[in-house]
Every structure is written in C-alpha cells, then in structure tokens.
Amino acid sequence: MVLLDWISGRVFNSVHRNNLVYNTCWEDPRLDREALDFQPDDQVMVITSAGCNALDYALTGPAKVHAVDMNPRQNALLQLKIAAVKELDYQDFFKMFGIGRYEGIRTVYEQKLRNHLNLWSQEFWDRKIKFFDNRRYTFYYRGTSGIFARLMRMYIERVIKVRDPIDHLFSAKTVEEQQRVYKEELKDRFWTGFLKFALNRDTTLSMLGVPKAQRRQIEYQYDGGIVKYMQDCLESVFTKLPIHDNYFWRVYLYGSYTPECCPEYLKEANYEALRNGLADRVTTHTKSVQAFLEGHDGQISKFILLDHMDWLSDKFFPLLESEWQAIVEKAAPNAKIIWRSGGLRTEFIEEVKVSHEGKIKPLSELLEYNTELSDRLHQLDRVHTYASFYISRFLG
C-alpha cells in the first residue's frame, strides 16, 4: 500500500508539475450564485482554476473577487481572459475563448494583450499563446485535462465511433429524448471494458485532476468504486438534466462552446458589463489560500473552496487545519463558505480544530450548514462529477 501510494503520488506530480491543469472550470457557478447570494459589498475569495467562475461571480457585482491559486499558470490564464475582455471586440473575444481557436493570435497577443499581464504570465504566454492557433486542436484540448479530452475525442470518433449518437444527444429537445438516445444509442457502446480499465488507472485520473486522497474517498464510500461512480455521474448528466445549456460537457466532448451554450462571461449580453469595469474587480494571487488570507487586510465574506480540501485531507491534514485557522481569522460575521467533495461525506472536516476567541474548538461548532439548499442545488449540478456539495455560514 505504501509503495502504491508513492507511485500514485509520483504519477500525479509528474502529470501536473509545470503544467496548465485546467483550461475551463468544472464547478457549476449557477449553484454558487444561489448558495452565496452575492451582495455589492462582498469580498469574495475563490480558488482560480481556469478563472471562468471568478468572472461569473464578478458579473453579480461584488466589491472584489480575489482569485487565489498556487499554480501560476492558472492565474496566467485568468489574466489573459481579463486582458482579452479589455482589448478585443466581442467577436474576437469569443473566437479566442469560445471557439478556442484564433488564427494569427500571436500578433494580437503581442500588440494588445501582453502588456496587461504580469511578468510571469508574459513569459508563460510568450511560449504558449500558440495553444490558440492550431488547425487540429482548439485551446480546450490543451493542458493536462485537455489532453484527456483529446484522448476521449479519439476514443469517441475512432475507436467506438459514436459521434452521431452524441450529436443526437446534444440536439435533443427534451430530457425524455435525451434518455432515449443515451439508453438506446450510446450507453452500451460507450462503456467498453477498455474505458473502464483506463478510468481505474492513476495516470488517467491524474489527467482529470483527481488526487489519490479523493480517489480513496470515492472508492471507500461509493458502492462499485470509481468506475461505477463515473458511470452514474455521466448517466445523470445525460438523462436527468436538460443538456441544451450544459456548456461543461459540450466543451469537453466538442472542444469548443457555442454562443448559446457557454459560460456567462462569454455571452455577448455580459461582455460590455465586464469590459466597463466588472472585470477590474477581479485580482489574481499566486499563493496558497492560507498565505493569501494571512497577508490580506480586511475580511472575506464569501469563500469558494472548490474540492480543494479533498487534496489536503489525507497526508496534509495539518495544512488543512492551518488553512481553516486562516479562514476563521479572516471570515466576516456570517460569512458564507462553500465547497465540493468527491466523497459522499467530508468526515475529515469533523476532525478539524481551530483557535477561536482564546479557545481551541472543533470547526463544526463554528459552522452552520444549509443542507436543505445544498441537497436541492446538488441535484441540479450540470457538471455532476462531485459526490457532495456544502453550504455553510460562519458563526464566529
């Protein structure tokens, strides 16, 4: 077991070290908007990922959105998006981040976008701006998660040859039609023994951004393990929720968005609002959550922690406690904190202890959960790859 964990860790690090991991966000901000009820005076902290959701939150008009990520490549991507909002007309903006392909982007980048970036991001995009100018692959086939999407495209089109059923699925007018297409045309052909074998491999899961600690939670808590979990997740996406606005799976299976099916920051109706000042409310910070909070002046009223705590729950539990200590110290009264997990339960949260008002307390005494709202919203999640969703209010 120790040897397997060591190998898994080495595989994960080799896949993610020095790479852009996420080219798009895999958390549904529609849920977050309702869970957090953003207000004009809100100070928001979110883990950057690909930056899509930081811009989505900015559209609600909070005072500030602090995008925090230890991977400078993720922040470089968000900085590039903000620069494009400021410098490109909508058609070119959508060409770049909607289609994911912009012929001649290097000239545009050098003349219009580069000066908006910090030095690290400039050096990164000096090398990688070519991601947007490739005849074979769009930007959404880049990065480690994009590489897996590219392999999935090859599997769909060349191995099992189910592009037509997927087209039928995404053109379905009703959920009932989606159910028919998935069950009659796609399900049995899609879930081959080869795919199930691949999804059980550490290398595959590393490309998807699933660390060993998160995989262990799923295998421990979900009957049938990780493959059955993924089968059930995908079936829910394709047969229980309308697919017409599911831009998460559209970009994953097609490599681009459409104007009708894309994140809010890419919609023409929202472009001018971002351009006219809302994008300026987003700032990037290449730090850990703890380091950002400890160096931040003022309080944070809304926290979006993604599935970040799953990553720390196993071998890095002291870091998890230190992070929560920083959250408790910088949380505004009645601050709202949300997170997701690959596990059905985040039992490790119950073990966290923090210092508050001169006493060591279980974190659970300082959080009030809105389970009714989180359970309802979780059923509506268009991504549907997380096993649980948490909405809490800080009682300190």
Residue, then its C-alpha position, 0 to 999 in steps of 0.5 A: m500500500v505504501l509503495l502504491d501510494w508513492i507511485s500514485g503520488r509520483v504519477f500525479n506530480s509528474v502529470h501536473r508539475n509545470n503544467l496548465v491543469y485546467n483550461t475551463c472550470w468544472e464547478d457549476p457557478r449557477l449553484d454558487r450564485e444561489a448558495l452565496d447570494f452575492q451582495p455589492d459589498d462582498q469580498v469574495m475569495v475563490i480558488t482560480s482554476a481556469g478563472c471562468n467562475a471568478l468572472d461569473y461571480a464578478l458579473t453579480g457585482p461584488a466589491k472584489v473577487h480575489a482569485v487565489d491559486m498556487n499554480p501560476r499558470q492558472n492565474a496566467l490564464l485568468q489574466l489573459k481572459i481579463a486582458a482579452v475582455k479589455e482589448l478585443d471586440y466581442q467577436d474576437f473575444f469569443k473566437m479566442f475563448g469560445i471557439g478556442r481557436y484564433e488564427g494569427i493570435r500571436t500578433v494580437y497577443e503581442q500588440k494588445l494583450r501582453n502588456h496587461l499581464n504580469l511578468w510571469s504570465q508574459e513569459f508563460w504566454d510568450r511560449k504558449i499563446k500558440f495553444f490558440d492557433n492550431r488547425r487540429y486542436t482548439f485551446y480546450y484540448r490543451g493542458t493536462s485535462g485537455i489532453f484527456a479530452r483529446l484522448m476521449r475525442m479519439y476514443i469517441e470518433r475512432v475507436i467506438k465511433v459514436r459521434d452521431p449518437i452524441d450529436h443526437l444527444f446534444s440536439a435533443k429537445t427534451v430530457e425524455e429524448q435525451q434518455r432515449v438516445y443515451k439508453e438506446e444509442l450510446k450507453d452500451r457502446f460507450w462503456t467498453g471494458f477498455l474505458k473502464f480499465a483506463l478510468n481505474r488507472d492513476t495516470t488517467l485520473s491524474m489527467l482529470g485532476v483527481p488526487k489519490a486522497q479523493r480517489r480513496q474517498i470515492e472508492y471507500q464510500y461509493d458502492g462499485g468504486i470509481v468506475k461505477y461512480m463515473q458511470d452514474c455521474l455521466e448517466s445523470v448528466f445525460t438523462k436527468l438534466p436538460i443538456h441544451d445549456n450544459y456548456f461543461w460537457r459540450v466543451y469537453l466532448y466538442g472542444s469548443y462552446t457555442p454562443e448559446c451554450c457557454p459560460e456567462y462571461l462569454k455571452e455577448a449580453n455580459y461582455e460590455a458589463l465586464r469590459n466597463g469595469l466588472a472585470d477590474r474587480v477581479t485580482t489574481h494571487t499566486k499563493s496558497v489560500q492560507a498565505f493569501l488570507e494571512g497577508h490580506d487586510g480586511q475580511i472575506s465574506k464569501f469563500i469558494l473552496l472548490d474540492h480543494m480540501d479533498w487534496l489536503s485531507d489525507k497526508f496534509f491534514p495539518l495544512l488543512e487545519s492551518e488553512w481553516q485557522a486562516i479562514v476563521e481569522k479572516a471570515a466576516p460575521n456570517a460569512k458564507i463558505i462553500w465547497r465540493s467533495g468527491g466523497l459522499r461525506t467530508e468526515f475529515i472536516e469533523e476532525v478539524k480544530v481551530s483557535h477561536e476567541g482564546k479557545i481551541k474548538p472543533l470547526s463544526e461548532l463554528l459552522e452552520y450548514n444549509t443542507e436543505l439548499s445544498d441537497r436541492l442545488h446538488q441535484l441540479d449540478r450540470v457538471h455532476t462529477y462531485a459526490s457532495f456539495y456544502i453550504s455553510r455560514f460562519l458563526g464566529 
